[in-house]
Each structure stands twice: as structure tokens, then as C-alpha cells.
């Protein structure tokens, strides 16, 4: 099966010879490519999936997620169509050896993780304000009223990310179904904590947290971190790596940003303090998913 529905799009970047590749041409490039260890391999913006540099203006990414292979490209095209958020353009998607290979625009610039320590507060605030406008735009994108990631038809897929188990969860047929899943995980978590407390001869009182389903479902990036923001050579603030994006309660964005507080050796406190200005301040929800997703 070949996937070519992401071709023939209007590109914001300069034209590339890789725009509009046929399936056959894309596979020929992959077959001829030297995948020797370390050969042109890149670790771009903290991406968890393999990325290779094909040319000065193009990289390709290998997605091994067999369920909903078209999720990330679909989300990126959705963002491109309904917002002005700078995000790399998809040049081509093709199936090869049971994996989805996504050819996309390479953004020349510096990851915010590298640039942040050397930026003054004025420049930091400018970037934070940009990201704030991006989140606001995402929340206005028209999406289905069911939670989770989306495939090329807009249907929900299995949820992955900071607040789900290693195997993921769902797909959920409704907001209430996702809330019920979190509630069941919380019950398991409380039972484990009580058992651990008993083993230590201590008592345990569970926090009075419940999954908050009072807020509307909105399009969420799900992993806005220093590694997923790139400052272009012209100063443009790019938002990268949409692999965890999906339709979730609006507080998910803030909670996902704050998961990095556990990595203070790598995540500056100055970044975490500014997270509420990007995604809103939902302190209670920050704690809630961590408890219920054990």
C-alpha cells in the first residue's frame, strides 16, 4: 500500500526537487540510500524516530507506528491549512518495508534547547509570546469531538504521549470514555500506593483528584518542549515534531509542558516558569494525569 495523499500541496518554502515525488521515485530513493550506521543520521529536535538528511532542504523520517500511520503528516497538513504556525511542510509519504517514510522540509536553524541559555529575557519573552499565539490558533482548529490522535480521515487513533501507558490507550469513542479510562488507572494507582504504604507500616490518604472533562476538546501539540522548537536563521519560531498531537482537553498542553520539570538537569526552571504564558495555568491538572496514568 502506498500513501500519496499528502502530495500536491501548496508549499510555503522554496520549491524543492523532492516536491511531488511519485511513489516509485520515493521508493527508488530509499532503496538507493546508504543507511549505514551514522550515515547522515540526525537527531533533530529531540525526535524519537529515526531521521535522515536527504539533501540541504529535505529530511525523511521513518514512522514505525503501524496503527494510524498517517497521523503525524495529517496533523501537520491540518495545522498548515487552518493556522499560520510555522511547521515543516510534508513533501511526500510512502510505505516501504512495512513502515511509513515521510519526506519533509528541513528547517535550517538552532534548536531552542541550544539557544535558550544564551538568550536575554526580551528574546525569551518574544519566543514565549509566539508560542502562546500558536497554542491559541491550535485551539481554534476545527476537529472532531472525539479525543485522541487523528488519521487522514479525521478518525481517532490510539493515544500516545506523556499521560498514557507505554502501550498507549484507546482509541476512545467519546470524551467520557477517555475520562473513564483515566479513572480506572487512578483506582489502580491508589491501590498500589496503599499497598506500598502498608508495606512500610504507614497510612495512605489518596489525593482528591479527578480527571477534568469540563473543558472542550481542542487540537493539542502534546509535546511543546525546548527540543521541539527551532529558531530559523531568519528568526522564525518553528514548532516541530507533531507525533504526539491530537484532540485533548485544553489543559493537556500545559500539563505536557510541565512533565519536563522532572528533568531539571536538562530543562531550565526559567522555561518551566514561562509555560503558563504559553498554554494557560492549570496547576491541578498538571498533577492529575501523573497520578491516574501509572
C-alpha positions as CSV (number, residue, x, y, z in Angstrom):
1,X,0.0,0.0,0.0
2,X,1.4,3.4,-0.9
3,X,0.3,6.6,0.7
4,X,0.4,9.7,-1.6
5,X,-2.5,11.8,-0.3
6,X,-0.1,14.4,1.1
7,X,1.4,15.4,-2.2
8,X,0.2,18.2,-4.5
9,X,0.0,20.7,-1.7
10,X,0.9,24.4,-1.7
11,X,4.3,24.9,-0.2
12,X,5.3,27.9,1.9
13,X,9.0,27.1,1.5
14,X,11.1,27.5,-1.7
15,X,10.4,24.8,-4.3
16,X,12.4,21.6,-4.0
17,X,13.2,18.9,-6.5
18,X,11.6,16.5,-4.0
19,X,8.2,18.2,-4.1
20,X,5.6,16.0,-5.7
21,X,7.7,12.8,-5.9
22,X,5.9,9.8,-7.4
23,X,5.6,6.7,-5.1
24,X,8.1,4.9,-7.4
25,X,10.6,7.7,-7.3
26,X,10.4,8.0,-3.5
27,X,10.9,4.2,-3.1
28,X,13.8,4.3,-5.5
29,X,15.5,7.0,-3.4
30,X,15.0,4.9,-0.3
31,X,16.4,1.7,-2.0
32,X,19.5,3.6,-3.1
33,X,20.0,5.4,0.2
34,X,23.0,4.4,2.4
35,X,21.5,3.6,5.8
36,X,25.0,2.6,7.2
37,X,25.2,3.4,10.9
38,X,25.6,7.1,11.4
39,X,25.4,7.9,7.7
40,X,23.6,11.2,7.5
41,X,21.6,10.2,10.6
42,X,20.2,13.1,12.5
43,X,18.8,13.6,16.0
44,X,16.6,16.6,15.1
45,X,14.7,18.5,17.9
46,X,14.5,15.5,20.2
47,X,12.6,13.4,17.7
48,X,12.2,9.8,19.0
49,X,12.0,8.3,15.5
50,X,14.9,7.9,13.0
51,X,15.5,11.0,10.8
52,X,18.0,11.2,7.9
53,X,19.2,14.2,5.9
54,X,18.5,13.6,2.3
55,X,19.6,17.0,0.9
56,X,20.2,20.5,2.2
57,X,16.4,21.2,2.1
58,X,14.9,17.8,2.8
59,X,14.9,15.1,5.5
60,X,13.0,12.0,5.8
61,X,11.6,10.4,8.9
62,X,10.7,6.7,9.5
63,X,7.5,6.0,11.4
64,X,7.0,2.5,12.7
65,X,3.6,3.1,14.3
66,X,1.5,0.6,12.4
67,X,-1.8,1.8,13.8
68,X,-2.6,5.1,12.2
69,X,0.5,5.5,10.1
70,X,-0.8,8.8,8.6
71,X,-1.4,10.5,11.9
72,X,1.6,12.9,12.0
73,X,1.5,14.0,8.4
74,X,-2.2,14.5,8.6
75,X,-1.9,16.7,11.7
76,X,0.8,18.8,10.1
77,X,-1.3,19.4,7.0
78,X,-4.2,20.2,9.1
79,X,-2.2,22.8,11.0
80,X,-0.8,24.2,7.7
81,X,-4.3,24.5,6.3
82,X,-6.0,26.2,9.2
83,X,-3.2,28.2,11.0
84,X,-0.2,30.3,10.3
85,X,2.0,28.3,12.7
86,X,5.4,27.7,11.0
87,X,5.8,23.9,10.7
88,X,7.8,21.9,8.2
89,X,5.9,21.0,5.0
90,X,5.3,17.4,4.1
91,X,6.8,16.7,0.6
92,X,5.8,13.0,0.3
93,X,4.7,10.0,2.3
94,X,5.3,6.4,1.1
95,X,5.1,2.9,2.6
96,X,8.3,0.9,2.3
97,X,9.1,-2.3,4.1
98,X,6.1,-2.1,6.4
99,X,7.0,1.4,7.6
100,X,5.9,4.9,6.6
101,X,8.6,7.2,5.3
102,X,7.8,10.9,5.5
103,X,9.8,13.3,3.3
104,X,9.6,16.8,4.8
105,X,11.2,20.2,4.6
106,X,14.4,20.7,6.6
107,X,14.4,23.8,8.7
108,X,17.8,25.5,9.0
109,X,18.3,27.0,12.4
110,X,19.0,26.3,16.0
111,X,17.0,24.2,18.5
112,X,15.7,26.3,21.4
113,X,17.3,23.8,23.8
114,X,20.7,25.1,22.5
115,X,19.8,28.7,22.1
116,X,17.8,29.3,25.3
117,X,20.7,29.6,27.9
118,X,22.3,32.4,25.8
119,X,19.1,34.4,25.1
120,X,18.2,37.5,27.0
121,X,14.9,37.9,28.7
122,X,13.5,40.1,26.0
123,X,14.2,37.5,23.3
124,X,12.9,34.7,25.5
125,X,9.6,36.6,26.0
126,X,9.3,37.2,22.3
127,X,9.5,33.4,21.7
128,X,7.1,32.6,24.5
129,X,4.6,35.1,23.1
130,X,4.9,33.5,19.7
131,X,4.3,30.0,21.1
132,X,1.3,31.4,23.0
133,X,-0.2,32.6,19.7
134,X,0.4,29.2,18.2
135,X,-1.4,27.4,21.0
136,X,-4.3,29.9,20.7
137,X,-4.5,29.1,17.0
138,X,-4.5,25.3,17.6
139,X,-7.4,25.7,19.9
140,X,-9.5,27.2,17.1
141,X,-8.8,24.5,14.5
142,X,-11.9,22.5,13.6
143,X,-11.6,19.0,14.8
144,X,-13.9,16.0,15.6
145,X,-15.5,15.9,19.0
146,X,-13.7,12.7,20.0
147,X,-10.4,12.6,21.8
148,X,-7.1,11.2,20.6
149,X,-4.8,11.4,17.6
150,X,-6.3,11.6,14.1
151,X,-5.8,9.7,10.9
152,X,-6.1,11.0,7.4
153,X,-9.9,10.8,7.6
154,X,-10.1,12.5,11.0
155,X,-11.0,9.4,12.9
156,X,-9.5,8.8,16.4
157,X,-6.5,6.6,16.8
158,X,-4.7,5.1,19.8
159,X,-3.5,7.8,22.2
160,X,0.3,8.0,23.0
161,X,2.3,10.5,25.0
162,X,3.1,11.6,28.5
163,X,-0.2,10.7,30.1
164,X,-0.8,7.3,28.7
165,X,0.8,3.9,29.3
166,X,3.7,2.6,27.2
167,X,1.2,0.7,25.1
168,X,-1.0,3.7,24.6
169,X,-4.7,3.8,25.2
170,X,-7.9,3.8,23.2
171,X,-8.9,4.8,20.6
172,X,-11.8,6.3,22.6
173,X,-15.2,6.7,21.1
174,X,-16.0,9.7,23.3
175,X,-14.7,12.2,25.8
176,X,-16.5,10.2,28.6
177,X,-14.7,7.0,27.5
178,X,-11.3,8.7,27.9
179,X,-12.3,10.1,31.3
180,X,-13.4,6.6,32.4
181,X,-10.0,5.1,31.3
182,X,-8.1,7.7,33.4
183,X,-10.5,6.9,36.4
184,X,-9.7,3.2,36.1
185,X,-6.0,3.9,36.0
186,X,-6.3,6.2,39.0
187,X,-8.0,3.4,41.0
188,X,-5.1,1.0,40.2
189,X,-2.6,3.7,41.2
190,X,-4.3,4.3,44.6
191,X,-4.5,0.6,45.3
192,X,-0.7,0.3,44.6
193,X,0.1,3.3,46.8
194,X,-2.0,1.9,49.6
195,X,-0.2,-1.4,49.4
196,X,3.3,0.3,49.3
197,X,2.3,2.4,52.4
198,X,1.2,-0.8,54.2
199,X,4.5,-2.5,53.4
200,X,6.3,0.5,55.1
201,X,3.9,0.5,58.0
202,X,2.4,3.8,57.1
203,X,-1.1,5.0,56.2
204,X,-2.1,6.4,52.9
205,X,-4.7,9.0,52.0
206,X,-5.4,9.4,48.3
207,X,-5.4,12.9,46.9
208,X,-8.9,14.1,45.8
209,X,-8.1,14.4,42.1
210,X,-10.4,13.6,39.3
211,X,-10.0,13.7,35.5
212,X,-11.2,17.1,34.5
213,X,-13.5,16.8,31.5
214,X,-15.2,20.2,31.9
215,X,-13.1,21.9,29.2
216,X,-13.6,21.5,25.5
217,X,-11.5,19.2,23.3
218,X,-9.0,21.1,21.2
219,X,-6.1,20.3,18.9
220,X,-3.1,19.9,21.1
221,X,0.6,19.6,20.1
222,X,1.2,17.5,23.2
223,X,5.0,18.0,23.4
224,X,6.0,21.6,23.3
225,X,9.5,21.5,24.7
226,X,12.8,23.2,24.2
227,X,13.8,20.3,21.8
228,X,10.7,20.8,19.6
229,X,11.1,24.5,19.0
230,X,13.5,25.7,16.4
231,X,14.7,29.2,15.7
232,X,15.2,29.7,12.0
233,X,18.1,31.6,10.5
234,X,15.7,34.5,9.9
235,X,14.4,34.4,13.5
236,X,11.2,32.5,12.7
237,X,9.9,30.4,15.6
238,X,9.1,26.9,14.2
239,X,7.1,24.2,16.0
240,X,8.3,20.7,15.2
241,X,7.6,17.0,15.9
242,X,3.8,16.5,15.9
243,X,3.9,12.8,16.7
244,X,2.0,13.3,20.0
245,X,-0.5,15.8,18.6
246,X,-4.2,15.0,19.0
247,X,-7.6,16.2,20.3
248,X,-7.5,16.6,24.0
249,X,-8.8,18.8,26.9
250,X,-7.2,22.3,26.6
251,X,-5.2,21.7,29.9
252,X,-3.3,18.9,28.3
253,X,-0.9,21.3,26.6
254,X,0.2,22.9,29.9
255,X,0.4,19.6,31.7
256,X,2.6,18.1,28.9
257,X,5.0,21.1,29.1
258,X,5.3,20.7,32.8
259,X,6.2,17.0,32.7
260,X,9.7,18.2,31.9
261,X,10.1,19.6,35.4
262,X,11.3,16.1,36.4
263,X,14.3,16.7,34.1
264,X,15.6,19.9,35.7
265,X,19.2,18.9,34.8
266,X,18.1,19.3,31.2
267,X,15.1,21.7,31.5
268,X,15.8,25.2,32.8
269,X,13.5,26.5,35.5
270,X,13.1,29.7,33.5
271,X,11.4,27.7,30.7
272,X,9.0,26.0,33.1
273,X,8.1,29.3,34.8
274,X,7.0,30.6,31.5
275,X,4.9,27.6,30.5
276,X,1.7,29.1,31.9
277,X,2.1,32.0,29.5
278,X,2.2,29.6,26.6
279,X,-0.6,27.2,27.4
280,X,-2.5,28.7,30.4
281,X,-2.2,27.8,34.0
282,X,-3.8,24.6,35.1
283,X,-1.9,23.5,38.2
284,X,-4.4,20.9,39.4
285,X,-4.4,19.2,36.0
286,X,-0.7,19.1,35.9
287,X,-0.7,16.7,38.9
288,X,-3.9,14.8,37.9
289,X,-2.7,12.9,34.8
290,X,0.6,11.8,36.5
291,X,-1.5,10.1,39.2
292,X,-4.0,8.4,37.1
293,X,-1.7,7.1,34.3
294,X,0.5,4.9,36.5
